[in-house]
Amino acid sequence: MSSKMIFINLPVADLDRSKGFYEALGWKVNEDFTDQNAACIVIDDNICLMLLTKEFFTAFSKRAIADTAGQVGAAYALSLGSVAEVDALTDAALGAGATEEVNADKRAEEAQVGMHGRTFIDPDGHQWEPFFMNYPGA
């Protein structure tokens, strides 16, 4: 395992609903770091989500929590190994309650550079952008 990891901390309205959503994507809950305030969702060996109840999340910042239902606060791009993986993840998200955001101009620009991406919004309004890009020389 690498010594570097990324933990993305996301405020959520309903911890159980959010855990179920991310489990439906095929990601696993690490029970060692999960309680009534937070859940650790393992995306892979180096990337984890920390789903935090909104009440618990406020302990991490003095600033107000963004209203992601109406505004985007960040976009989480996730590089995957194939077009099929991008579509499978997005389809699983949609089946679990996400909404898809389609931007035809962005898709056309991405296609010009050999990229395939989709965008989905989770039940708490967090924006995910799984993508595949056939990198030259890879």
Rosetta constraint file for C-alpha pairs under 8 A:
AtomPair CA 1 CA 45 HARMONIC 6.76 0.50
AtomPair CA 1 CA 46 HARMONIC 7.58 0.50
AtomPair CA 2 CA 46 HARMONIC 6.99 0.50
AtomPair CA 4 CA 46 HARMONIC 6.89 0.50
AtomPair CA 5 CA 45 HARMONIC 7.93 0.50
AtomPair CA 5 CA 46 HARMONIC 4.50 0.50
AtomPair CA 5 CA 47 HARMONIC 5.81 0.50
AtomPair CA 5 CA 48 HARMONIC 7.83 0.50
AtomPair CA 6 CA 46 HARMONIC 6.15 0.50
AtomPair CA 6 CA 47 HARMONIC 4.85 0.50
AtomPair CA 6 CA 48 HARMONIC 6.28 0.50
AtomPair CA 7 CA 47 HARMONIC 6.02 0.50
AtomPair CA 7 CA 48 HARMONIC 4.84 0.50
AtomPair CA 7 CA 49 HARMONIC 5.50 0.50
AtomPair CA 7 CA 50 HARMONIC 6.52 0.50
AtomPair CA 8 CA 47 HARMONIC 7.87 0.50
AtomPair CA 8 CA 48 HARMONIC 6.37 0.50
AtomPair CA 8 CA 49 HARMONIC 4.76 0.50
AtomPair CA 8 CA 50 HARMONIC 5.91 0.50
AtomPair CA 9 CA 49 HARMONIC 5.94 0.50
AtomPair CA 9 CA 50 HARMONIC 4.63 0.50
AtomPair CA 9 CA 51 HARMONIC 6.05 0.50
AtomPair CA 9 CA 52 HARMONIC 6.88 0.50
AtomPair CA 10 CA 49 HARMONIC 7.15 0.50
AtomPair CA 10 CA 50 HARMONIC 6.14 0.50
AtomPair CA 10 CA 51 HARMONIC 5.06 0.50
AtomPair CA 10 CA 52 HARMONIC 5.95 0.50
AtomPair CA 10 CA 57 HARMONIC 7.83 0.50
AtomPair CA 11 CA 51 HARMONIC 6.07 0.50
AtomPair CA 11 CA 52 HARMONIC 4.90 0.50
AtomPair CA 11 CA 53 HARMONIC 5.64 0.50
AtomPair CA 11 CA 54 HARMONIC 5.01 0.50
AtomPair CA 11 CA 57 HARMONIC 5.84 0.50
AtomPair CA 11 CA 65 HARMONIC 7.72 0.50
AtomPair CA 12 CA 18 HARMONIC 6.92 0.50
AtomPair CA 12 CA 51 HARMONIC 6.34 0.50
AtomPair CA 12 CA 52 HARMONIC 5.90 0.50
AtomPair CA 12 CA 53 HARMONIC 5.17 0.50
AtomPair CA 12 CA 54 HARMONIC 5.68 0.50
AtomPair CA 12 CA 124 HARMONIC 5.98 0.50
AtomPair CA 13 CA 53 HARMONIC 6.16 0.50
AtomPair CA 13 CA 54 HARMONIC 6.14 0.50
AtomPair CA 13 CA 124 HARMONIC 6.80 0.50
AtomPair CA 14 CA 18 HARMONIC 6.21 0.50
AtomPair CA 14 CA 53 HARMONIC 6.95 0.50
AtomPair CA 15 CA 19 HARMONIC 6.09 0.50
AtomPair CA 15 CA 36 HARMONIC 7.88 0.50
AtomPair CA 15 CA 37 HARMONIC 7.60 0.50
AtomPair CA 15 CA 38 HARMONIC 7.22 0.50
AtomPair CA 15 CA 39 HARMONIC 7.47 0.50
AtomPair CA 15 CA 51 HARMONIC 6.98 0.50
AtomPair CA 15 CA 52 HARMONIC 7.12 0.50
AtomPair CA 15 CA 53 HARMONIC 6.10 0.50
AtomPair CA 16 CA 20 HARMONIC 6.17 0.50
AtomPair CA 17 CA 21 HARMONIC 6.16 0.50
AtomPair CA 18 CA 22 HARMONIC 6.33 0.50
AtomPair CA 18 CA 51 HARMONIC 7.49 0.50
AtomPair CA 18 CA 123 HARMONIC 7.37 0.50
AtomPair CA 18 CA 124 HARMONIC 7.93 0.50
AtomPair CA 19 CA 23 HARMONIC 6.09 0.50
AtomPair CA 19 CA 29 HARMONIC 7.40 0.50
AtomPair CA 19 CA 39 HARMONIC 7.06 0.50
AtomPair CA 19 CA 41 HARMONIC 7.59 0.50
AtomPair CA 19 CA 51 HARMONIC 7.74 0.50
AtomPair CA 20 CA 24 HARMONIC 6.13 0.50
AtomPair CA 21 CA 25 HARMONIC 6.86 0.50
AtomPair CA 21 CA 93 HARMONIC 7.34 0.50
AtomPair CA 21 CA 96 HARMONIC 5.66 0.50
AtomPair CA 21 CA 97 HARMONIC 7.37 0.50
AtomPair CA 21 CA 122 HARMONIC 7.96 0.50
AtomPair CA 22 CA 26 HARMONIC 6.96 0.50
AtomPair CA 22 CA 27 HARMONIC 5.87 0.50
AtomPair CA 22 CA 28 HARMONIC 7.72 0.50
AtomPair CA 22 CA 41 HARMONIC 7.33 0.50
AtomPair CA 22 CA 93 HARMONIC 7.94 0.50
AtomPair CA 23 CA 27 HARMONIC 4.96 0.50
AtomPair CA 23 CA 28 HARMONIC 5.80 0.50
AtomPair CA 23 CA 29 HARMONIC 7.19 0.50
AtomPair CA 24 CA 92 HARMONIC 6.58 0.50
AtomPair CA 24 CA 93 HARMONIC 7.20 0.50
AtomPair CA 24 CA 96 HARMONIC 6.28 0.50
AtomPair CA 25 CA 89 HARMONIC 6.14 0.50
AtomPair CA 25 CA 92 HARMONIC 5.51 0.50
AtomPair CA 25 CA 93 HARMONIC 6.04 0.50
AtomPair CA 25 CA 96 HARMONIC 7.92 0.50
AtomPair CA 27 CA 41 HARMONIC 6.47 0.50
AtomPair CA 27 CA 42 HARMONIC 5.85 0.50
AtomPair CA 27 CA 43 HARMONIC 5.38 0.50
AtomPair CA 28 CA 41 HARMONIC 5.57 0.50
AtomPair CA 28 CA 42 HARMONIC 5.23 0.50
AtomPair CA 28 CA 43 HARMONIC 7.07 0.50
AtomPair CA 29 CA 34 HARMONIC 7.70 0.50
AtomPair CA 29 CA 39 HARMONIC 6.87 0.50
AtomPair CA 29 CA 40 HARMONIC 5.70 0.50
AtomPair CA 29 CA 41 HARMONIC 4.59 0.50
AtomPair CA 29 CA 42 HARMONIC 6.14 0.50
AtomPair CA 30 CA 34 HARMONIC 6.58 0.50
AtomPair CA 30 CA 39 HARMONIC 7.38 0.50
AtomPair CA 30 CA 40 HARMONIC 5.34 0.50
AtomPair CA 30 CA 41 HARMONIC 6.10 0.50
AtomPair CA 30 CA 42 HARMONIC 6.58 0.50
AtomPair CA 31 CA 35 HARMONIC 7.76 0.50
AtomPair CA 31 CA 39 HARMONIC 7.50 0.50
AtomPair CA 31 CA 40 HARMONIC 7.24 0.50
AtomPair CA 33 CA 38 HARMONIC 7.55 0.50
AtomPair CA 33 CA 39 HARMONIC 6.36 0.50
AtomPair CA 33 CA 40 HARMONIC 5.60 0.50
AtomPair CA 34 CA 38 HARMONIC 5.38 0.50
AtomPair CA 34 CA 39 HARMONIC 4.16 0.50
AtomPair CA 34 CA 40 HARMONIC 5.72 0.50
AtomPair CA 35 CA 39 HARMONIC 6.35 0.50
AtomPair CA 37 CA 52 HARMONIC 5.88 0.50
AtomPair CA 37 CA 53 HARMONIC 5.45 0.50
AtomPair CA 37 CA 56 HARMONIC 6.12 0.50
AtomPair CA 38 CA 50 HARMONIC 6.52 0.50
AtomPair CA 38 CA 51 HARMONIC 5.38 0.50
AtomPair CA 38 CA 52 HARMONIC 4.44 0.50
AtomPair CA 38 CA 53 HARMONIC 6.31 0.50
AtomPair CA 38 CA 56 HARMONIC 7.82 0.50
AtomPair CA 39 CA 49 HARMONIC 7.91 0.50
AtomPair CA 39 CA 50 HARMONIC 5.66 0.50
AtomPair CA 39 CA 51 HARMONIC 5.09 0.50
AtomPair CA 39 CA 52 HARMONIC 6.70 0.50
AtomPair CA 40 CA 48 HARMONIC 6.54 0.50
AtomPair CA 40 CA 49 HARMONIC 5.72 0.50
AtomPair CA 40 CA 50 HARMONIC 4.71 0.50
AtomPair CA 40 CA 51 HARMONIC 6.41 0.50
AtomPair CA 41 CA 48 HARMONIC 5.46 0.50
AtomPair CA 41 CA 49 HARMONIC 4.92 0.50
AtomPair CA 41 CA 50 HARMONIC 6.31 0.50
AtomPair CA 41 CA 51 HARMONIC 7.45 0.50
AtomPair CA 42 CA 47 HARMONIC 6.45 0.50
AtomPair CA 42 CA 48 HARMONIC 4.56 0.50
AtomPair CA 42 CA 49 HARMONIC 6.52 0.50
AtomPair CA 43 CA 47 HARMONIC 5.45 0.50
AtomPair CA 43 CA 48 HARMONIC 5.46 0.50
AtomPair CA 43 CA 49 HARMONIC 7.34 0.50
AtomPair CA 44 CA 48 HARMONIC 7.02 0.50
AtomPair CA 52 CA 56 HARMONIC 6.07 0.50
AtomPair CA 52 CA 57 HARMONIC 5.54 0.50
AtomPair CA 53 CA 57 HARMONIC 6.01 0.50
AtomPair CA 54 CA 58 HARMONIC 6.41 0.50
AtomPair CA 54 CA 65 HARMONIC 7.84 0.50
AtomPair CA 55 CA 59 HARMONIC 7.63 0.50
AtomPair CA 56 CA 60 HARMONIC 7.85 0.50
AtomPair CA 57 CA 61 HARMONIC 7.52 0.50
AtomPair CA 58 CA 62 HARMONIC 6.87 0.50
AtomPair CA 58 CA 63 HARMONIC 7.94 0.50
AtomPair CA 58 CA 64 HARMONIC 7.68 0.50
AtomPair CA 58 CA 65 HARMONIC 7.43 0.50
AtomPair CA 66 CA 71 HARMONIC 7.65 0.50
AtomPair CA 66 CA 73 HARMONIC 6.64 0.50
AtomPair CA 67 CA 71 HARMONIC 6.09 0.50
AtomPair CA 68 CA 72 HARMONIC 5.48 0.50
AtomPair CA 68 CA 73 HARMONIC 6.38 0.50
AtomPair CA 68 CA 124 HARMONIC 6.85 0.50
AtomPair CA 68 CA 125 HARMONIC 4.73 0.50
AtomPair CA 68 CA 126 HARMONIC 6.35 0.50
AtomPair CA 69 CA 124 HARMONIC 6.67 0.50
AtomPair CA 69 CA 125 HARMONIC 4.79 0.50
AtomPair CA 70 CA 125 HARMONIC 7.73 0.50
AtomPair CA 72 CA 125 HARMONIC 7.66 0.50
AtomPair CA 72 CA 126 HARMONIC 7.36 0.50
AtomPair CA 72 CA 127 HARMONIC 7.14 0.50
AtomPair CA 73 CA 126 HARMONIC 7.74 0.50
AtomPair CA 74 CA 126 HARMONIC 7.40 0.50
AtomPair CA 74 CA 127 HARMONIC 6.76 0.50
AtomPair CA 75 CA 126 HARMONIC 7.36 0.50
AtomPair CA 75 CA 127 HARMONIC 4.97 0.50
AtomPair CA 75 CA 128 HARMONIC 5.75 0.50
AtomPair CA 75 CA 129 HARMONIC 6.74 0.50
AtomPair CA 76 CA 127 HARMONIC 6.21 0.50
AtomPair CA 76 CA 128 HARMONIC 4.76 0.50
AtomPair CA 76 CA 129 HARMONIC 5.82 0.50
AtomPair CA 77 CA 128 HARMONIC 5.96 0.50
AtomPair CA 77 CA 129 HARMONIC 4.42 0.50
AtomPair CA 77 CA 130 HARMONIC 5.54 0.50
AtomPair CA 77 CA 131 HARMONIC 7.08 0.50
AtomPair CA 78 CA 128 HARMONIC 7.50 0.50
AtomPair CA 78 CA 129 HARMONIC 6.10 0.50
AtomPair CA 78 CA 130 HARMONIC 4.57 0.50
AtomPair CA 78 CA 131 HARMONIC 6.16 0.50
AtomPair CA 79 CA 130 HARMONIC 5.95 0.50
AtomPair CA 79 CA 131 HARMONIC 5.15 0.50
AtomPair CA 79 CA 132 HARMONIC 5.77 0.50
AtomPair CA 79 CA 133 HARMONIC 7.71 0.50
AtomPair CA 80 CA 85 HARMONIC 6.34 0.50
AtomPair CA 80 CA 86 HARMONIC 6.42 0.50
AtomPair CA 80 CA 130 HARMONIC 6.70 0.50
AtomPair CA 80 CA 131 HARMONIC 5.90 0.50
AtomPair CA 80 CA 132 HARMONIC 5.28 0.50
AtomPair CA 81 CA 85 HARMONIC 6.52 0.50
AtomPair CA 81 CA 132 HARMONIC 6.14 0.50
AtomPair CA 82 CA 86 HARMONIC 6.56 0.50
AtomPair CA 82 CA 132 HARMONIC 5.49 0.50
AtomPair CA 82 CA 133 HARMONIC 7.86 0.50
AtomPair CA 83 CA 87 HARMONIC 6.28 0.50
AtomPair CA 83 CA 116 HARMONIC 6.28 0.50
AtomPair CA 83 CA 131 HARMONIC 7.50 0.50
AtomPair CA 83 CA 132 HARMONIC 5.76 0.50
AtomPair CA 84 CA 88 HARMONIC 5.95 0.50
AtomPair CA 85 CA 89 HARMONIC 6.03 0.50
AtomPair CA 86 CA 90 HARMONIC 6.16 0.50
AtomPair CA 86 CA 116 HARMONIC 7.77 0.50
AtomPair CA 86 CA 117 HARMONIC 6.82 0.50
AtomPair CA 86 CA 118 HARMONIC 7.13 0.50
AtomPair CA 86 CA 130 HARMONIC 5.61 0.50
AtomPair CA 86 CA 131 HARMONIC 5.78 0.50
AtomPair CA 86 CA 132 HARMONIC 6.72 0.50
AtomPair CA 87 CA 91 HARMONIC 5.88 0.50
AtomPair CA 87 CA 118 HARMONIC 7.59 0.50
AtomPair CA 88 CA 92 HARMONIC 6.04 0.50
AtomPair CA 89 CA 93 HARMONIC 6.18 0.50
AtomPair CA 89 CA 130 HARMONIC 7.67 0.50
AtomPair CA 90 CA 94 HARMONIC 6.18 0.50
AtomPair CA 90 CA 118 HARMONIC 7.01 0.50
AtomPair CA 90 CA 119 HARMONIC 7.50 0.50
AtomPair CA 90 CA 120 HARMONIC 6.62 0.50
AtomPair CA 90 CA 130 HARMONIC 7.50 0.50
AtomPair CA 91 CA 95 HARMONIC 6.12 0.50
AtomPair CA 92 CA 96 HARMONIC 6.20 0.50
AtomPair CA 93 CA 97 HARMONIC 6.43 0.50
AtomPair CA 93 CA 98 HARMONIC 5.28 0.50
AtomPair CA 93 CA 99 HARMONIC 7.91 0.50
AtomPair CA 93 CA 120 HARMONIC 7.24 0.50
AtomPair CA 93 CA 122 HARMONIC 7.43 0.50
AtomPair CA 94 CA 98 HARMONIC 4.50 0.50
AtomPair CA 94 CA 99 HARMONIC 5.85 0.50
AtomPair CA 94 CA 100 HARMONIC 6.98 0.50
AtomPair CA 94 CA 120 HARMONIC 7.49 0.50
AtomPair CA 97 CA 122 HARMONIC 7.15 0.50
AtomPair CA 97 CA 123 HARMONIC 6.41 0.50
AtomPair CA 98 CA 120 HARMONIC 6.16 0.50
AtomPair CA 98 CA 121 HARMONIC 5.36 0.50
AtomPair CA 98 CA 122 HARMONIC 4.64 0.50
AtomPair CA 98 CA 123 HARMONIC 5.75 0.50
AtomPair CA 99 CA 120 HARMONIC 5.49 0.50
AtomPair CA 99 CA 121 HARMONIC 5.22 0.50
AtomPair CA 99 CA 122 HARMONIC 6.86 0.50
AtomPair CA 100 CA 118 HARMONIC 7.78 0.50
AtomPair CA 100 CA 119 HARMONIC 5.79 0.50
AtomPair CA 100 CA 120 HARMONIC 4.30 0.50
AtomPair CA 100 CA 121 HARMONIC 6.23 0.50
AtomPair CA 101 CA 118 HARMONIC 7.75 0.50
AtomPair CA 101 CA 119 HARMONIC 5.40 0.50
AtomPair CA 101 CA 120 HARMONIC 5.77 0.50
AtomPair CA 101 CA 121 HARMONIC 7.19 0.50
AtomPair CA 102 CA 118 HARMONIC 7.33 0.50
AtomPair CA 102 CA 119 HARMONIC 6.79 0.50
AtomPair CA 103 CA 107 HARMONIC 6.32 0.50
AtomPair CA 104 CA 108 HARMONIC 6.19 0.50
AtomPair CA 105 CA 109 HARMONIC 6.31 0.50
AtomPair CA 106 CA 110 HARMONIC 6.14 0.50
AtomPair CA 107 CA 111 HARMONIC 6.07 0.50
AtomPair CA 107 CA 116 HARMONIC 7.30 0.50
AtomPair CA 107 CA 117 HARMONIC 7.01 0.50
AtomPair CA 108 CA 112 HARMONIC 6.45 0.50
AtomPair CA 109 CA 113 HARMONIC 7.08 0.50
AtomPair CA 110 CA 114 HARMONIC 6.48 0.50
AtomPair CA 110 CA 115 HARMONIC 4.88 0.50
AtomPair CA 110 CA 116 HARMONIC 6.40 0.50
AtomPair CA 110 CA 117 HARMONIC 7.44 0.50
AtomPair CA 111 CA 115 HARMONIC 5.09 0.50
AtomPair CA 111 CA 116 HARMONIC 6.23 0.50
AtomPair CA 114 CA 133 HARMONIC 5.87 0.50
AtomPair CA 114 CA 134 HARMONIC 5.99 0.50
AtomPair CA 115 CA 131 HARMONIC 6.99 0.50
AtomPair CA 115 CA 132 HARMONIC 5.68 0.50
AtomPair CA 115 CA 133 HARMONIC 4.30 0.50
AtomPair CA 115 CA 134 HARMONIC 6.69 0.50
AtomPair CA 116 CA 131 HARMONIC 5.53 0.50
AtomPair CA 116 CA 132 HARMONIC 5.25 0.50
AtomPair CA 116 CA 133 HARMONIC 6.41 0.50
AtomPair CA 117 CA 129 HARMONIC 6.58 0.50
AtomPair CA 117 CA 130 HARMONIC 5.78 0.50
AtomPair CA 117 CA 131 HARMONIC 4.01 0.50
AtomPair CA 117 CA 132 HARMONIC 6.33 0.50
AtomPair CA 118 CA 129 HARMONIC 5.69 0.50
AtomPair CA 118 CA 130 HARMONIC 5.94 0.50
AtomPair CA 118 CA 131 HARMONIC 6.52 0.50
AtomPair CA 119 CA 127 HARMONIC 6.95 0.50
AtomPair CA 119 CA 128 HARMONIC 5.65 0.50
AtomPair CA 119 CA 129 HARMONIC 4.51 0.50
AtomPair CA 119 CA 130 HARMONIC 6.75 0.50
AtomPair CA 120 CA 127 HARMONIC 5.94 0.50
AtomPair CA 120 CA 128 HARMONIC 5.36 0.50
AtomPair CA 120 CA 129 HARMONIC 6.60 0.50
AtomPair CA 121 CA 125 HARMONIC 5.38 0.50
AtomPair CA 121 CA 126 HARMONIC 5.44 0.50
AtomPair CA 121 CA 127 HARMONIC 4.58 0.50
AtomPair CA 121 CA 128 HARMONIC 6.19 0.50
AtomPair CA 122 CA 126 HARMONIC 5.35 0.50
AtomPair CA 122 CA 127 HARMONIC 6.60 0.50
AtomPair CA 122 CA 128 HARMONIC 7.61 0.50
AtomPair CA 134 CA 138 HARMONIC 7.44 0.50
